[in-house]
Amino acid sequence: MAETTAVHQPGCALHRRLHAALDAADLPAVGAVRRRLRAALDHWGLPAELSDTAELLASELVTNALVHTGRGAVFDAVLTGGSRLRVEVQDAAGGQVPNRRAASETATSGRGLLLVEALADDWGVQLRADGKTTWFELSAG
């Protein structure tokens, strides 16, 4: 997993941003994203319940991007001035909108978007010419 690092001044809006680029098929990077997101949210002073939910939903979106596109992904999380956490995962799978699947009781996958839909305050997919961005938002206030 490649990451962008920069020096930020405290109080700067960029100080509340997390960015990571993930290589194709790098499923171990999902755990690293979870740990980095948890650390950032703790540093930003967000409640543990919100961190738990954000970590779970971010993991689902990153995993979907890596597994279902066969390509890398770009992860961004930002805490806005309006106390909303927005997480975006960009991939290069153009024209492929993720669909919620009906998973059987014994299935080991297929519930990710159902979780996102149930737990996020808002979520969606934005198609781009070079792929898509799947995002969710949680109220941090």
N, C-alpha and C positions, 0 to 999 in steps of 0.2 A: 504494500500500500504506500503510495506516494502522498506526501502531505505538503501543504503550503504553510510556511511559518513566516511571521513578521512580528516586528516589535510594535506594540500598540500603547497608546497613552491611556491610563485609567480614565473611565468616563466616556471614552470615544465609542461610537456606535460599533466600530469594527472590533472592539474589545469583547463584544458579545456575539462573536461569529466563530463557527467551527467549519473547516473545509477539509475534505480529503478526496483524493482521486484513487480509485480502486482498479486494479488490473482485472482483466477477464479471468473468470474461474478462480479467483482468489477468495474462496469461502472463509479461510481463516481470518481474513480482513474484516469480516462481519463482527467478530468478537472484539477486534481492535477498535472499530467504530463505536461499538457499544460502550467500551471502557472510556474512550475519549469523550463521548457525549456525556456519560455519567459524571466524569471529572469536571467538565465544563459547566454542567448544570449545577453541580455542588458549588463550584467556584462562584457562579452567578447568584447563589443563594436561593435557588428554587427548592420547593418542598420535595421530599423523598417520593411522595405519591406521584407527582408530576414527572419526576425523573424516571420512575418505574415504567410509567405509561409511554413516555417518549422513547425510552430505550427499547421497549418491546416493539413499538410501531416502526421505529427507525430500522431495527433489525429485519422486520418483515419486508420493508421496501427495498433495502439494500440486497437482501437475499433474492427477492423476486428479480431485481435488475440483473444480478449476476447469473442466476440459474436459467431464467427464461429468455435472456437475450444472447447469451454466449459471448458477451462483450463486457468491457469494463463499465464503471459508473462513476459519477461525481456526486459526492455527498456534501450538502451544506445545511447548517443549522444556524439560525439567528434568533436572538431574543430582541424583539422590537422595543422601541420606546413605549409602546402601548401595552407592554407586559404580555405579549403573545409570543409563543415559541413557534417558529415556522421551520419545518424540516423539508428539504427537497432532495430528491434523488433523480439525477439525470442519466439517461442511457441513450445509446445510439440505435435503438430499435424503432426506426421510423414507421409510423402508421399502425403500430401494434398497441392497442389500448388494453390495459390489463382488465380482466374480467373476474368477478367474484364467482367462485365455483362452489357447487354443492358437494361438500366432502362427507363421506360416510363416517360413521362413528369410529371405525377402526383405521381410517386413513391417517397417514403420518404427515400429510401436507394438504394444502387447499383451503386453509382458513385465514390466511394472512390478510386479505382485503376485507374479510368479514370483521376481523379484529380492528382494522383501521377504521372502518365505517362505524363500528360500535363505540370506539373509545375516543376518537378524535373529535374536536369541536367542529372541524371542517376539514375536508380533504378533496382532492381532485387530481385530474391528469390534464396536462397541457401538451398538445402535440406541437412539435417543431419540425422544421424541414429536415433536420438531422437526427431526429429521435423524439423523445418525450421527457417530460418532467412529471414525476408523481410526487405529490406533496401532502402534508397534513399540518394542521395548526392546533395548538393547545393553549388555553388561557392560563397564563402564569400569575394572574392576579386575583 
